[in-house]
Structure formats: C-alpha cells, structure tokens
C-alpha cells in the first residue's frame, strides 16, 4: 500500500514538476519525444486503507530512446 502511494506520488511529481525532459526541436539529430495524454488524475474519495491504482502512459514518438533516469518525490 505504501509502495503504491509512493509510486503514485512519484508519477504525479514527475508529471507536474516537469521532471521528464521533453526533447527540444533539433532537426538534424535523433531525439526522444515524450507524449503523455492525461497528465493528471484525481481519485474519488476512498475509505482509509483502500488500495487505488491509476496507470499513466508515457509514449515515445521520437526517433531516439526515451530514458527516465531520475525520479524524485516531492
């Protein structure tokens, strides 16, 4: 449960704080491009101790490998 909350917190921080570096437009070089359709999600109220899960999908539409090398919680 705590691990799930921590993972959710890391994902929310990653998305809200801009920790994913989106590639700048570099026409002559291969670059990753992170596309995130839904950047936020709000859970409905749940009783304490209930496990809740939401998946965020990050898609790379660029021409180079997209790597997330460091994630920090806020």
VOBA-1610 file (N, C-alpha, C; in pm, whole numbers, padded with zeros to 5 digits, always signed):
BEGIN
Unk+00083-00119+00000Unk+00000+00000+00000Unk+00088+00126+00000Unk+00184+00130+00093Unk+00271+00247+00100Unk+00353+00261-00028Unk+00396+00145-00084Unk+00474+00148-00208Unk+00391+00203-00323Unk+00264+00165-00328Unk+00174+00213-00433Unk+00153+00364-00421Unk+00134+00412-00300Unk+00115+00555-00278Unk+00242+00629-00315Unk+00358+00574-00278Unk+00485+00639-00311Unk+00506+00642-00463Unk+00474+00531-00531Unk+00487+00526-00676Unk+00393+00626-00741Unk+00269+00632-00694Unk+00173+00729-00748Unk+00223+00871-00725Unk+00277+00895-00607Unk+00331+01027-00577Unk+00448+01063-00667Unk+00534+00965-00696Unk+00647+00991-00784Unk+00598+01023-00925Unk+00498+00949-00972Unk+00445+00974-01106Unk+00382+01112-01112Unk+00302+01146-01012Unk+00239+01278-01011Unk+00344+01389-01005Unk+00445+01370-00923Unk+00552+01470-00916Unk+00623+01481-01049Unk+00654+01367-01107Unk+00723+01364-01235Unk+00645+01440-01340Unk+00515+01419-01344Unk+00433+01485-01445Unk+00409+01632-01414Unk+00386+01665-01287Unk+00352+01803-01254Unk+00475+01893-01245Unk+00589+01838-01208Unk+00708+01921-01191Unk+00793+01929-01317Unk+00751+01860-01420Unk+00826+01865-01544Unk+00959+01792-01537Unk+00967+01688-01454Unk+01092+01614-01440Unk+01126+01534-01565Unk+01025+01503-01646Unk+01054+01440-01774Unk+01099+01549-01869Unk+01213+01532-01925Unk+01266+01633-02016Unk+01215+01603-02156Unk+01138+01694-02211Unk+01086+01679-02344Unk+01193+01732-02441Unk+01214+01660-02547Unk+01319+01696-02642Unk+01289+01828-02709Unk+01391+01909-02721Unk+01379+02034-02796Unk+01378+02000-02944Unk+01329+02089-03025Unk+01327+02065-03169Unk+01469+02072-03223Unk+01524+01959-03254Unk+01659+01950-03309Unk+01646+01877-03442Unk+01639+01950-03554Unk+01609+01886-03681Unk+01715+01790-03732Unk+01842+01808-03696Unk+01949+01727-03753Unk+01986+01606-03667Unk+01928+01591-03550Unk+01965+01483-03460Unk+01842+01403-03419Unk+01863+01274-03395Unk+01756+01191-03341Unk+01729+01235-03198Unk+01603+01240-03159Unk+01570+01281-03025Unk+01444+01211-02978Unk+01432+01190-02846Unk+01310+01133-02791Unk+01203+01241-02778Unk+01078+01202-02784Unk+00967+01294-02763Unk+00866+01223-02673Unk+00850+01271-02550Unk+00757+01212-02455Unk+00618+01268-02478Unk+00520+01179-02495Unk+00381+01219-02512Unk+00301+01157-02398Unk+00234+01241-02320Unk+00153+01195-02208Unk+00013+01249-02230Unk-00083+01159-02260Unk-00219+01205-02291Unk-00286+01269-02170Unk-00291+01199-02059Unk-00354+01251-01938Unk-00245+01279-01835Unk-00218+01405-01810Unk-00108+01442-01720Unk-00148+01441-01573Unk-00279+01443-01544Unk-00325+01440-01406Unk-00440+01342-01392Unk-00464+01298-01270Unk-00577+01211-01239Unk-00615+01237-01095Unk-00744+01249-01069Unk-00794+01271-00934Unk-00879+01152-00893Unk-00841+01086-00785Unk-00919+00975-00735Unk-01043+01026-00663Unk-01152+00951-00675Unk-01270+00979-00593Unk-01234+00945-00449Unk-01307+01001-00352Unk-01278+00967-00212Unk-01292+00816-00188Unk-01198+00761-00111Unk-01200+00619-00077Unk-01176+00604+00072Unk-01227+00498+00132Unk-01202+00475+00274Unk-01052+00455+00299Unk-01006+00500+00415Unk-00866+00484+00451Unk-00826+00338+00445Unk-00710+00311+00388Unk-00660+00175+00378Unk-00698+00106+00248Unk-00781+00170+00167Unk-00822+00112+00040Unk-00712+00134-00063Unk-00680+00030-00139Unk-00578+00042-00243Unk-00641+00097-00369Unk-00581+00200-00425Unk-00627+00258-00551Unk-00512+00261-00650Unk-00543+00242-00777Unk-00439+00234-00880Unk-00482+00315-01001Unk-00388+00384-01060Unk-00411+00451-01188Unk-00281+00445-01267Unk-00291+00406-01393Unk-00173+00398-01479Unk-00163+00521-01566Unk-00044+00579-01573Unk-00014+00686-01666Unk+00066+00625-01780Unk+00031+00656-01902Unk+00103+00604-02017Unk+00192+00714-02075Unk+00320+00683-02087Unk+00416+00774-02149Unk+00460+00706-02278Unk+00438+00773-02390Unk+00471+00716-02520Unk+00584+00799-02583Unk+00680+00730-02640Unk+00790+00796-02709Unk+00758+00799-02858Unk+00732+00918-02912Unk+00705+00931-03055Unk+00826+00983-03130Unk+00938+00993-03061Unk+01060+01043-03124Unk+01138+00933-03193Unk+01258+00967-03235Unk+01341+00875-03311Unk+01459+00821-03230Unk+01465+00855-03102Unk+01572+00806-03014Unk+01509+00750-02888Unk+01586+00673-02813Unk+01539+00613-02690Unk+01502+00721-02588Unk+01386+00706-02526Unk+01342+00796-02418Unk+01380+00730-02287Unk+01463+00796-02208Unk+01509+00740-02081Unk+01472+00831-01967Unk+01409+00776-01864Unk+01384+00849-01741Unk+01488+00798-01643Unk+01585+00881-01614Unk+01700+00836-01535Unk+01689+00869-01386Unk+01605+00963-01352Unk+01596+01000-01211Unk+01455+01047-01180Unk+01398+00994-01073Unk+01266+01033-01027Unk+01276+01069-00881Unk+01223+01183-00844Unk+01225+01226-00704Unk+01083+01255-00661Unk+01051+01224-00537Unk+00921+01259-00481Unk+00927+01400-00424Unk+00814+01461-00419Unk+00808+01598-00369Unk+00771+01599-00230
//
